Amino acid sequence: MSNSVFHFFLLFLTLFLHLTIVFSWKKEEFRNCNQTPFCKKARSRKPGYCSLIANDISVVDGNVNAKLIPKTSDQDSKPLILTLSVYQDGILRLKIDEDPNLNPPKKRFEVPDVIVPEFETKKLWLQRVSTEVIGGDSEPSSVVYLGDGFEGVIRADPFEIFVREKGGKRILSLNSHGLFDFEQLRAKKEGDDWEENFRGHTDTRPYGPQSISFDVSFYESEFVYGIPEHATRLGLKPTRGPGIDHSEPYRLFNLDVFEFLHESPFGLYGSVPFMLAHGKSRGTSGFFWLNAAEMQIDVLGAGWDADSGISLPSDQARIDTLWMSEAGVVDAFFFVGPGPKDVVRQYTSVTGMPAMPQHFATAYHQCRWNYRDEEDVELVDSKFDEFDIPYDVLWLDIEHTDGKRYFTWDKVLFPNPEEMQKKLYAKGRHMVTIVDPHIKRDDSYYIHREATQKRYYVKDAKGNDYDGWCWPGSSSYLDMLSPEVRDWWVEKFSLQNYVGSTPSLYIWNDMNEPSVFNGPEVTMPRDALHYGGAEHRELHNAYGYYFHMATSNGLVKRSNGQDRPFVLSRAIFPGTQRFGAVWTGDNTADWDQLRVSVSMVLTLGLTGISFSGADVGGYFGNPEPELLVRWYQLGAYYPFFRAHAHQDTKRREPWLFGERNTEIMKDAIRMRYILLPYFYTLFREANTTGVPVMRPLWMEFPYDEATFSNDDAFMVGKSLLVQGIFTEKAKSVNVYMPGEQAWYDLRTGITYKGASSHKLEVLEESIPAFQRAGAIIPRKDRLRRSSTQMVNDPYTLVIALNSSKAAEGELYIDDGKSFEFEQGAYIHRRFVFSDGKLTSINIAPSASGRSRFLSNCIVERIILLGHSSGPKSALIKPANQKVDVELGPLWLRGSKGPLVLTIRRPNVRIADDWTIKIL
């Protein structure tokens, strides 16, 4: 067999094996806790295992420092260094590491480039600590002031860290059950056997076991949430405890998982080790461990520690958790809340606020693996116009390239890529192409040639360029931990380097977990080596994050800093929100996956990643028309709205399922376009506060216990409630509408009582959605081919009055593209309706000395829901102009239900101050 034929055979075999995994994923392909030594060992420990005490507590450089030493003499255990820091907004940071003065074999890995620089400026410079004897302790505890009535406490013996209300009840604690363990690095001696084996793969573990584990308790909490990415319900179920058998912890280990299962704690494509706890009496708290190694987290059921003999405050309900990681250091953050939005704001103040997307990216995206060629692209584009369906972005998967060489085009299928993109852009549309991290090992491929010459690849345990298998066959992987490599990658996106690209082309990063078809668990070996001597085990979960970062920076550099990037990533990590959008990966066309998509997107939002969505229709399989329609109706409310499908599925563009289904899907897409002003305003709120676009009900109604486990419905912002339909041929659905105020059906304007469940008839045409009484929602009711063509269209304001006949809302506008908004170039209005008068108020900072953004858009309709039908006119000031008030349709097209009170053609400028008084 010739070398080339043999190479082809290996490629075919590898791809065949991978595709076998694609269509028959089984959990045994991946390690469980019992097959993972650090997890198995940590789970076997009993409460009270930890013998460490905090010693030599002092204040140095504004931090509280201490040494953690064994209570009894242990020759193999060296003291650990503890540092406690306090930041504004009640954030406590705990770091625990080996003592560098005791000459460990190497420095343990600390994750760089995640904590934003401005966070460090918010550190409070501690001058002293106070002491307090807690209970019957033999040693006093040290107490630091956190601000706003909160304190942090270092308990010396037994060692414990907790946050409490000043002098009162606990909120969060670490090591209250004595499960803390920190395996220190060792130099290998003769006879040491540290190797691990799994399914034919050997991990050399050159520094021995180096895991860390500890318990964290959340007090006055009824549910815990967060720690994506898992296909589970929003409220995390206990994984250990009485009556819970054969359970697995929630695994955080970025993996390329095909056809993932719903209701599974197994790890998926991303890892965000941030957990929120919520309860009616105390509110919300949060805990974040900045660590990029594999992590396993147990949620411990009530009674798990019944035989421990450890005494904790008995007057406080709590949820206990166990956090376990293979490597790294303790770099943990305690967030005291007290509200859910406070905790998300505190977390994103550490890891960064979500990026402000370009306006077009918030509209509808059309994708498939793969649109075959330029003719196919032109046909799909023209069909959207033929059926009068708006869309903004057309995507190309891996087949558009020349042999899976990224930054290239198949010259036969895509001979004129620039012309193709320009045709789309002429209609206000954009294109996205895929760029993955595996680089084809081909000496004629300039990317590979440069990377090899510059030694920019990840190395294997022996120091050679790591060679794995992915879509191109033999591939190497860029070492994105290196700032130099990232800078080099940035330049690849210039229009000169990415030949055939245009300024309207944006990027999709797939397979960036990283996926390696022939690697252990379809990923890179843990003993592979990165920049600075870091082992892959130490940074695995952050690899895709650095790739996403470099790609995003490449698009910024391409435009000389003038253009906001759009980059979609599959792998996620804390801080991902700063660089672009994410999706939930390779889901399947079934009803359970439709349901779990809601909790997955909600969880991502809670952990800072606002711009996310699931593949509409399901990536694998062929959805029945009813499922596809329901998915479009739900997906129209995801923050990221994209249809996508595997190459082996039937084509499923919206016009292929009969006239009736096409009309319904078109209506769902149009709803998204009508609500784009509202969505864009919410993206700006996320950009400035961290609060997600799509929210669990309890984020807006934190004291309503009926919302705590509800993830069949969700909020879009604070003003819209959406209820999914998740069962085939459903005739009715129960919708819980929280709060004391009424809710208005979004389609008909019919009112429903708050704080009640309503059994509603399920309609084919739409899923239930409601506007909250007291809210004003901005819309754009004229529909175009794309959002870009809607820029100068007029607005409609929909005012849903509450029981006090009042309402308010906001509208944010900028140029939708550049970074000028960061210099104040935007319009931000608050609309307030009270005492029969609507007022438009400027809430943007003064424009003096700052950039300005201008808009001549007007308000063409104002709809009043919940107002009596008596008024006939309204007075506009300062123009002193009267306009008609009459009954009109709630929707300009296909209106159903009663007519609603409408102020017609007030024609006030959206950017101006004005009032409209109902006469």
Residue pairs with C-beta under 8 A, 6 or more apart in sequence:
1 9
7 473
7 474
10 473
11 469
11 473
11 474
14 469
14 473
14 517
14 518
15 517
17 517
17 518
18 517
18 522
21 29
21 258
21 522
22 258
22 259
22 620
23 258
23 259
25 257
25 258
25 259
25 260
25 261
27 261
27 264
27 266
29 199
29 521
29 522
30 255
30 257
30 266
30 267
30 521
31 198
31 521
32 248
33 39
33 40
33 43
33 248
33 249
33 296
34 40
35 198
36 294
36 296
36 326
37 196
37 209
38 183
38 209
38 211
38 213
38 324
38 325
38 326
39 249
39 296
39 324
41 211
42 179
42 181
42 211
42 213
42 296
42 322
42 324
43 240
43 249
43 298
43 322
43 324
45 179
45 181
45 213
46 308
47 177
47 178
47 179
47 215
47 305
47 308
47 309
47 310
48 177
48 178
48 308
48 309
48 310
49 178
49 179
49 181
50 158
50 159
50 175
50 178
50 179
50 180
50 181
51 70
51 71
51 72
51 74
52 68
52 69
52 70
52 71
52 80
52 158
52 159
52 180
53 68
53 69
53 70
53 71
53 139
53 156
53 157
53 158
53 159
54 66
54 67
54 68
54 82
54 142
54 154
54 155
54 156
54 157
54 159
55 66
55 67
55 68
55 69
55 79
55 156
56 65
56 66
56 67
57 64
57 65
57 66
57 129
57 142
57 154
57 156
58 64
58 65
58 66
59 65
59 126
59 127
59 128
59 129
62 85
62 123
62 124
62 125
62 126
63 83
63 84
63 85
63 126
64 83
64 84
64 85
64 126
64 129
64 142
64 144
64 154
65 81
65 82
65 83
65 84
66 81
66 82
66 84
66 142
66 154
67 79
67 80
67 81
67 82
67 99
68 79
68 80
68 81
68 82
68 96
68 159
69 79
69 80
70 77
71 157
77 184
78 98
78 99
78 102
78 184
79 99
79 102
80 96
80 97
80 98
80 99
80 182
80 184
81 96
81 97
81 98
81 99
82 94
82 95
82 96
82 154
83 94
83 95
83 96
84 92
84 93
84 94
84 95
84 144
84 152
84 154
84 161
85 92
85 93
85 95
85 123
85 126
86 92
86 93
86 123
86 124
86 126
86 144
86 145
86 146
86 147
86 152
87 93
87 119
87 122
87 123
87 124
88 122
88 124
88 147
89 122
89 147
89 345
89 346
89 349
90 146
90 147
90 148
90 150
90 335
90 336
90 346
91 122
91 146
91 333
91 334
91 335
91 336
91 346
91 349
91 350
92 144
92 146
92 152
92 163
92 333
92 334
92 336
93 331
93 332
93 333
93 334
94 161
94 174
94 330
94 331
94 332
94 333
94 334
95 329
95 330
95 331
95 332
96 182
96 329
96 330
97 108
97 110
97 329
97 330
98 104
98 108
98 184
98 185
100 107
104 184
104 185
105 185
105 186
105 187
105 207
106 185
106 207
106 533
108 185
108 210
108 327
108 328
108 329
108 538
109 292
109 293
109 327
109 328
109 329
109 534
109 535
109 538
109 539
110 328
110 329
110 331
111 290
111 291
111 292
111 328
111 331
111 539
111 542
113 546
113 549
113 575
114 290
114 351
114 542
114 545
114 573
114 574
114 575
115 290
115 350
115 351
116 349
116 350
116 351
116 352
116 575
116 578
119 349
119 350
122 349
124 147
126 144
129 142
129 143
129 144
129 154
130 142
130 143
131 140
131 141
131 142
131 143
132 140
132 141
132 143
132 153
133 140
133 141
134 141
134 153
134 155
137 155
137 156
137 157
138 157
139 156
139 157
140 156
141 153
141 154
141 155
141 156
142 153
142 154
142 156
143 151
143 152
143 153
144 151
144 152
144 153
144 154
145 151
146 152
146 163
146 336
148 336
149 165
149 166
150 163
150 164
150 165
150 166
150 171
150 336
151 163
151 164
151 165
151 166
151 167
152 161
152 162
152 163
152 334
153 160
153 161
153 162
153 163
153 164
154 160
154 161
155 161
155 162
158 175
158 178
159 175
159 180
160 173
160 174
160 175
160 176
161 173
161 174
161 175
161 334
162 170
162 171
162 172
162 173
162 174
162 176
163 170
163 171
163 172
163 173
163 285
163 334
163 336
164 170
164 171
165 171
169 219
169 220
169 282
169 313
169 315
169 316
170 217
170 219
170 313
170 316
170 318
171 218
171 219
171 220
171 282
171 285
171 334
171 336
171 337
172 216
172 217
172 218
172 219
172 285
172 287
172 334
172 336
173 216
173 217
173 219
174 180
174 214
174 215
174 216
174 217
174 332
175 214
175 215
176 215
176 217
176 310
176 312
176 320
177 215
177 217
177 305
177 308
177 310
177 320
178 215
178 310
179 213
179 214
179 215
179 322
180 213
180 214
180 215
181 211
181 212
181 213
181 214
182 212
182 330
183 208
183 209
183 210
183 211
183 212
184 210
185 207
185 208
185 210
186 192
186 207
186 208
187 207
188 194
188 206
188 207
188 208
192 208
194 204
194 205
194 206
194 208
194 209
195 202
195 203
195 204
195 205
196 202
196 203
196 205
197 203
198 520
198 521
199 520
201 519
201 520
201 525
203 520
203 525
203 526
203 527
203 537
204 461
204 527
205 526
205 527
206 461
206 527
206 535
210 326
210 327
211 324
211 325
211 326
211 327
212 291
212 324
212 325
212 327
212 328
212 329
212 330
213 322
213 323
213 324
213 325
214 322
214 323
214 330
215 300
215 320
215 321
215 322
215 323
216 275
216 287
216 320
216 321
216 322
216 323
217 312
217 318
217 319
217 320
217 321
218 224
218 275
218 277
218 285
218 287
218 318
218 319
218 321
219 282
219 285
219 313
219 316
219 317
219 318
220 279
220 281
220 282
220 316
220 317
220 318
221 277
221 278
221 279
221 282
221 285
221 317
221 318
221 319
222 278
222 279
222 280
222 317
222 319
222 705
222 708
223 235
223 236
223 277
223 278
223 279
223 319
223 708
223 709
224 235
224 236
224 275
224 276
224 277
224 278
224 299
224 319
224 321
225 234
225 235
225 236
225 275
225 276
225 277
225 278
225 603
225 606
225 696
226 236
226 272
226 274
226 275
226 276
226 286
226 603
226 606
226 607
227 236
227 250
227 252
227 272
227 273
227 274
227 275
227 297
227 603
227 607
228 268
228 270
228 271
228 272
228 572
228 600
228 603
228 604
228 607
228 609
229 267
229 268
229 269
229 270
229 271
229 272
229 572
229 584
229 585
229 600
229 603
229 604
230 250
230 251
230 264
230 265
230 266
230 267
230 268
230 600
230 603
231 260
231 261
231 262
231 263
231 264
231 268
231 584
231 593
231 596
231 600
232 250
232 262
232 263
232 264
232 265
232 596
232 599
233 263
233 596
233 599
233 709
233 711
234 598
234 599
234 602
234 603
234 696
234 709
234 711
235 708
235 709
235 711
236 250
236 275
236 299
237 299
238 244
238 247
238 299
238 300
238 301
238 302
238 304
239 247
239 248
239 249
239 250
239 265
239 298
239 299
239 300
240 247
240 249
240 298
240 299
240 300
240 301
240 304
240 322
241 300
241 301
241 302
241 303
241 304
242 301
242 302
242 303
242 304
242 306
243 301
244 301
247 265
248 265
248 266
249 265
249 296
249 297
249 298
249 322
249 324
250 265
250 267
250 296
250 297
250 298
250 299
251 265
251 266
251 267
251 294
251 295
251 296
252 267
252 271
252 272
252 273
252 294
252 295
252 296
252 297
252 541
253 267
253 271
253 294
253 295
253 521
253 540
253 541
254 267
254 268
254 269
254 270
254 271
254 513
254 523
254 540
254 541
254 543
254 544
254 571
254 572
254 573
255 266
255 267
255 268
255 269
255 513
255 521
255 522
255 523
256 269
256 511
256 513
256 515
256 522
256 523
257 266
257 267
257 268
257 269
257 585
257 586
258 586
258 620
259 586
259 588
259 620
260 266
260 268
260 585
260 586
260 587
262 592
262 593
262 595
262 596
263 592
263 596
268 584
268 585
269 513
269 544
269 570
269 571
269 572
269 584
269 585
270 541
270 544
270 570
270 571
270 572
270 573
270 576
270 582
271 292
271 295
271 541
271 572
271 573
272 572
272 573
272 574
272 576
272 604
272 607
272 608
272 609
273 288
273 289
273 290
273 291
273 295
273 297
273 323
273 574
274 286
274 287
274 288
274 289
274 347
274 574
274 607
274 608
275 286
275 287
275 288
275 297
275 321
276 284
276 285
276 286
276 340
276 343
276 344
276 606
277 284
277 285
277 286
277 287
277 319
278 284
278 340
278 698
278 702
278 708
279 317
280 702
280 703
280 705
280 708
282 338
283 337
283 338
283 339
283 340
283 702
284 337
284 338
284 339
284 340
284 342
284 343
284 702
285 334
285 335
285 336
285 337
285 338
285 343
286 333
286 334
286 335
286 337
286 343
286 346
286 347
287 332
287 333
287 334
287 335
288 332
288 333
288 335
288 347
288 350
288 351
288 574
289 295
289 323
289 325
289 330
289 331
289 332
289 333
290 331
290 332
290 333
290 574
291 325
291 327
291 328
291 329
291 330
291 331
292 328
292 538
292 539
292 540
292 541
292 542
292 573
293 325
293 326
293 327
293 328
293 537
293 538
293 539
293 540
293 541
294 325
294 326
294 537
294 540
294 541
295 323
295 324
295 325
295 326
295 541
296 324
296 325
297 321
297 322
297 323
297 324
298 321
298 322
298 324
299 319
299 321
300 319
300 320
300 321
300 322
304 320
305 320
312 318
326 526
326 537
327 535
327 537
327 538
328 538
333 347
333 350
335 342
335 343
335 346
335 347
336 346
337 343
337 346
339 702
340 606
340 698
340 699
340 702
341 689
341 691
341 699
344 606
344 608
344 689
344 690
344 691
344 692
345 689
345 690
345 691
347 607
347 608
347 690
348 354
348 577
348 608
348 689
348 690
349 690
351 574
351 575
351 577
351 578
351 608
352 575
352 577
352 578
352 608
353 577
353 578
353 686
353 687
353 688
353 689
353 690
354 577
354 578
354 608
354 609
354 610
354 611
354 683
354 686
354 687
354 690
355 552
355 564
355 565
355 577
355 578
355 579
355 580
355 611
355 687
356 564
356 683
356 684
356 687
356 821
357 564
357 566
357 580
357 581
357 611
357 683
358 563
358 564
358 566
358 816
358 817
359 676
359 680
359 787
359 788
359 816
359 817
360 392
360 393
360 428
360 429
360 430
360 566
360 786
360 787
360 788
360 816
361 392
361 393
361 506
361 566
361 581
361 611
361 640
362 639
362 641
362 676
362 679
362 680
362 683
362 787
363 390
363 391
363 392
363 393
363 641
363 672
363 673
363 676
363 786
363 787
364 390
364 391
364 392
364 393
364 636
364 641
364 642
364 643
364 669
364 672
364 673
365 391
365 392
365 393
365 394
365 395
365 432
365 640
365 641
365 642
365 643
366 380
366 384
366 391
366 393
366 394
366 395
366 642
366 643
366 653
367 394
367 395
367 397
367 432
367 642
367 643
367 644
367 645
368 395
368 397
368 644
368 645
368 647
368 651
369 397
369 398
369 399
369 644
369 645
369 646
369 647
370 396
370 397
370 398
370 399
370 400
370 647
371 377
371 380
371 394
371 395
371 396
371 397
371 400
372 399
372 413
373 412
373 413
373 414
374 413
374 414
374 415
374 416
374 417
374 420
377 394
377 396
377 420
377 424
378 420
378 423
380 394
380 653
381 394
381 423
381 424
381 427
381 429
383 653
383 655
384 390
384 391
384 785
385 427
385 785
386 655
387 654
387 655
387 662
387 666
388 666
388 783
389 654
389 655
389 665
389 666
389 669
389 670
390 669
390 670
390 673
390 783
390 784
390 785
390 786
390 787
391 429
391 669
391 785
391 786
392 428
392 429
392 430
392 786
392 787
392 788
393 429
393 430
393 431
393 432
393 506
393 642
394 424
394 429
394 430
394 431
394 432
395 431
395 432
395 433
395 434
395 508
395 642
395 644
396 414
396 431
396 432
396 433
396 434
397 434
397 647
398 404
398 434
398 436
398 471
398 510
399 410
399 413
399 647
400 409
400 410
400 413
400 414
400 433
400 434
401 408
401 409
401 410
401 434
402 408
402 409
402 410
402 411
403 440
403 442
403 472
404 440
404 471
404 472
404 473
405 440
405 442
405 445
405 447
405 472
406 434
406 435
406 436
406 439
406 447
407 435
407 447
407 492
407 497
407 498
407 499
408 499
408 500
409 415
409 417
409 499
409 500
414 420
414 500
417 500
417 501
418 500
418 501
418 502
420 431
421 431
421 501
421 502
421 504
421 505
422 502
422 504
424 430
424 431
424 504
425 502
425 504
427 785
427 786
427 789
428 784
428 785
428 786
428 787
428 788
428 789
429 504
429 785
429 786
429 788
430 504
430 505
430 506
430 566
431 504
431 505
431 506
432 505
432 506
432 507
432 508
432 566
432 568
433 501
433 505
433 507
433 508
434 507
434 508
434 509
434 510
435 507
435 508
435 509
435 551
436 470
436 471
436 509
436 510
436 511
436 512
437 477
437 478
437 480
437 509
437 511
437 512
437 514
437 543
437 544
437 547
438 468
438 470
438 471
438 472
438 475
438 476
438 477
438 511
438 514
438 515
438 516
439 445
439 447
439 448
439 451
439 457
439 472
439 475
439 476
439 477
439 478
440 448
440 472
440 473
440 474
440 475
441 448
441 467
441 472
441 473
441 474
441 475
441 476
442 448
442 472
443 449
447 492
448 476
450 456
450 488
451 457
451 476
451 478
452 465
452 476
454 488
455 465
456 478
456 479
456 482
456 484
456 485
456 488
457 465
457 466
457 476
457 477
457 478
457 479
458 465
458 466
458 476
458 477
458 478
458 479
458 524
458 528
458 529
458 530
458 536
459 465
459 466
459 479
459 528
459 529
459 530
460 466
460 467
460 525
460 527
460 528
460 529
461 525
461 527
461 528
461 529
463 529
465 476
466 476
466 477
466 524
466 525
466 528
467 474
467 475
467 476
468 474
468 475
468 476
468 477
468 516
468 517
468 518
468 519
468 524
469 475
469 516
469 517
469 518
470 511
470 515
470 516
470 517
471 511
475 516
477 514
477 516
477 524
478 485
478 489
478 547
479 485
479 530
479 531
480 486
480 489
480 543
480 546
480 547
480 549
480 550
481 530
481 531
481 532
481 534
481 539
481 542
481 543
481 546
482 530
482 531
485 531
485 550
486 546
486 549
486 550
486 553
489 550
489 551
489 554
490 550
490 553
490 554
490 557
491 497
491 554
491 557
492 498
492 554
493 501
493 507
493 551
493 554
493 555
493 557
493 558
494 557
494 558
495 501
495 502
495 503
495 558
498 505
503 558
503 559
503 563
506 555
506 565
506 566
506 567
507 551
507 554
507 555
507 565
507 566
507 567
507 568
508 567
508 568
509 544
509 547
509 548
509 551
509 567
509 568
509 569
509 570
509 571
510 570
511 570
512 543
512 544
512 547
512 548
512 569
512 570
512 571
513 523
513 543
513 544
513 570
513 571
514 523
514 524
514 543
514 544
514 547
514 571
515 522
515 523
516 522
516 523
516 524
519 525
520 526
523 540
524 536
524 540
524 543
525 536
526 535
526 536
526 537
526 540
527 535
527 536
527 537
528 535
528 536
529 535
529 536
530 536
530 539
536 543
541 573
542 573
543 571
544 569
544 570
544 571
544 572
544 573
545 571
545 572
545 573
545 574
545 575
545 576
545 579
547 569
547 571
548 567
548 569
548 571
548 576
548 579
548 580
549 578
549 579
551 565
551 567
551 579
552 565
552 567
552 579
552 580
553 565
554 565
555 563
555 565
555 566
555 567
556 563
556 564
556 565
561 819
562 818
562 819
563 817
563 818
564 817
564 818
564 819
565 579
565 580
566 580
566 581
567 579
567 580
567 581
568 580
568 581
568 582
568 583
568 640
569 576
569 579
569 580
569 581
569 582
570 582
570 583
570 585
572 582
572 604
572 609
574 607
574 608
576 582
576 608
576 609
577 608
577 609
577 610
577 611
580 611
581 611
581 612
581 613
581 639
581 640
582 604
582 609
582 611
582 612
582 640
583 612
583 613
583 614
583 615
583 640
583 642
583 644
584 597
584 600
584 601
584 604
584 612
584 613
584 614
584 615
585 619
586 615
586 619
586 620
586 646
587 593
587 597
587 614
587 615
587 618
587 619
587 620
588 618
588 619
588 620
588 621
589 617
589 618
589 619
589 620
589 621
589 622
589 623
589 627
589 628
589 649
590 618
590 621
590 627
591 627
591 726
591 727
591 728
592 726
593 614
593 618
594 618
594 627
594 630
594 631
594 634
594 724
594 726
595 712
595 724
595 726
597 613
597 614
597 634
597 638
598 634
598 711
598 712
598 714
598 724
599 711
600 614
601 612
601 613
601 614
601 638
601 639
601 694
602 692
602 694
602 695
602 696
602 711
602 714
604 610
604 612
604 692
605 612
605 639
605 692
605 693
605 694
605 695
606 692
606 696
606 699
608 690
608 692
610 639
610 683
610 686
610 692
610 693
610 694
611 639
611 640
611 683
611 686
611 693
612 638
612 639
612 640
613 635
613 638
613 639
613 640
613 641
613 642
614 635
614 638
615 642
615 643
615 644
615 645
616 631
616 632
616 635
616 638
616 641
616 642
616 643
616 644
617 623
617 627
617 628
617 631
617 632
617 643
617 644
617 645
617 652
618 627
618 631
618 645
619 644
619 645
619 646
620 646
620 649
621 646
621 649
622 649
622 650
622 652
623 631
623 652
624 728
625 657
625 658
625 661
626 728
626 729
627 728
628 652
628 657
628 661
628 665
629 657
629 661
629 664
629 665
629 668
629 764
630 724
630 725
630 726
630 767
632 643
632 654
632 664
632 665
632 668
632 669
633 664
633 668
633 725
633 766
633 767
634 722
634 724
634 725
634 767
635 641
635 642
635 643
635 668
636 668
636 669
636 671
636 672
637 672
637 694
637 714
637 716
637 720
637 722
637 769
638 694
639 679
639 683
639 692
639 693
639 694
641 672
643 652
643 654
645 651
645 652
654 661
654 662
654 665
654 666
654 669
655 662
656 662
657 665
664 764
664 765
664 766
667 765
667 766
667 894
668 766
670 783
670 893
671 766
672 679
673 780
673 783
673 784
673 787
673 790
674 779
674 780
674 781
674 783
675 716
675 720
675 777
675 779
676 780
676 787
676 790
677 778
677 779
677 780
677 795
677 811
677 813
678 716
678 717
678 719
678 720
678 777
678 778
678 779
679 693
679 716
680 812
680 813
680 816
681 717
681 778
681 810
681 811
681 812
682 693
682 716
682 717
683 693
684 812
684 826
684 828
685 691
685 693
685 717
685 812
686 692
686 693
691 699
692 699
693 716
693 717
694 714
694 715
694 716
695 714
695 715
695 716
695 717
695 718
696 707
696 710
696 711
696 714
696 715
697 704
697 707
697 710
697 713
697 714
697 715
697 721
697 736
697 738
698 704
698 707
698 708
698 710
699 715
700 715
700 718
700 738
700 739
701 707
701 738
701 739
704 738
704 739
704 755
706 736
706 738
707 736
707 738
710 736
712 723
712 724
712 726
713 721
713 722
713 723
713 724
713 735
713 736
714 721
714 722
715 721
715 722
716 722
718 772
718 775
719 771
719 772
719 775
719 776
719 777
719 800
719 809
720 746
720 769
720 770
720 771
720 772
720 777
721 735
721 737
721 743
721 769
721 770
721 772
722 767
722 768
722 769
722 770
723 733
723 735
723 767
723 768
723 769
724 767
725 733
725 762
725 767
725 768
730 762
731 761
731 762
732 759
732 760
732 761
732 762
733 759
733 760
733 762
733 768
734 757
734 758
734 759
734 760
735 752
735 757
735 758
735 760
735 768
735 770
736 756
736 757
736 758
737 743
737 752
737 753
737 754
737 755
737 756
737 757
737 758
737 770
738 754
738 755
739 754
739 755
739 772
740 754
740 755
741 754
741 772
741 773
741 774
741 802
741 803
742 751
742 752
742 753
742 754
742 773
742 802
742 803
742 866
743 751
743 752
743 754
743 770
743 771
743 772
743 773
744 750
744 751
744 752
744 770
744 771
744 772
744 773
744 800
744 865
744 866
745 751
745 752
745 768
745 769
745 770
745 897
746 769
746 770
746 771
747 765
747 766
747 769
747 890
747 891
747 896
747 897
748 890
748 896
748 897
748 898
749 865
749 890
749 897
749 898
749 900
750 897
750 898
751 773
751 865
751 866
752 758
752 770
754 773
760 768
771 777
771 798
771 800
771 865
772 800
773 800
773 801
773 802
773 803
773 807
773 866
774 800
774 801
774 802
774 806
774 807
774 808
775 800
775 807
775 808
775 809
776 797
776 798
776 799
776 800
776 807
776 808
776 809
776 831
776 833
777 797
777 798
777 800
777 809
778 795
778 796
778 797
778 798
778 809
778 811
779 795
779 796
779 797
779 798
780 790
780 793
780 794
780 795
780 796
781 796
781 861
781 891
781 892
782 790
782 793
782 794
783 790
784 790
784 793
791 816
792 856
792 857
793 857
794 857
794 858
794 859
794 860
794 861
795 811
795 857
795 858
795 859
795 860
795 910
796 859
796 860
796 861
796 862
796 863
797 809
797 831
797 838
797 859
797 861
797 862
797 863
798 863
798 865
798 890
799 807
799 831
799 833
799 838
799 862
799 863
799 864
799 865
799 867
800 807
800 865
800 866
801 807
801 833
801 864
801 865
801 866
801 867
802 866
804 834
805 833
805 834
805 835
805 836
805 866
805 867
806 832
806 833
806 834
807 832
807 833
808 830
808 831
808 832
808 833
809 830
809 831
810 828
810 829
810 830
810 831
810 843
811 827
811 828
811 829
811 831
811 910
812 826
812 827
812 828
813 826
813 827
813 828
813 853
813 855
813 857
813 910
814 820
814 821
814 825
814 826
814 827
814 853
815 821
815 825
815 853
818 825
820 826
820 851
820 853
821 853
823 850
823 851
824 844
824 845
824 847
824 850
824 851
824 852
825 850
825 851
825 852
825 853
826 844
826 853
827 844
827 853
827 855
827 910
827 911
828 842
828 843
828 844
829 840
829 841
829 842
829 843
829 910
829 911
830 840
830 841
830 843
831 838
831 839
831 840
831 841
832 838
832 839
832 841
833 839
836 917
836 918
837 915
837 916
837 917
837 918
838 862
838 915
838 916
838 917
839 914
839 915
840 908
840 910
840 912
840 913
840 914
840 915
841 913
842 913
854 911
855 909
855 910
855 911
856 909
856 911
857 909
857 910
857 911
858 907
858 908
858 909
858 910
859 906
859 907
859 908
859 910
860 905
860 906
860 907
861 888
861 902
861 903
861 904
861 905
862 902
862 903
862 906
862 916
863 888
863 890
863 900
863 901
863 902
863 903
864 900
864 901
864 902
864 903
864 918
865 900
865 901
867 901
867 918
868 901
869 887
869 901
871 885
871 901
871 918
871 919
872 884
872 885
872 886
872 919
873 882
873 883
873 884
873 885
873 919
874 882
874 883
874 885
874 903
874 906
874 916
874 917
874 918
874 919
875 881
875 882
875 916
875 917
875 919
876 882
876 883
876 906
876 908
876 914
876 915
876 916
877 914
877 915
877 916
877 917
878 914
879 908
879 914
882 919
883 903
883 904
883 905
883 906
883 907
883 916
884 903
884 904
884 905
885 901
885 902
885 903
885 904
885 918
885 919
886 901
886 902
886 904
887 899
887 900
887 901
887 902
888 899
888 900
888 902
888 904
889 895
889 899
889 900
890 897
890 899
890 900
903 916
906 916
908 914
908 916
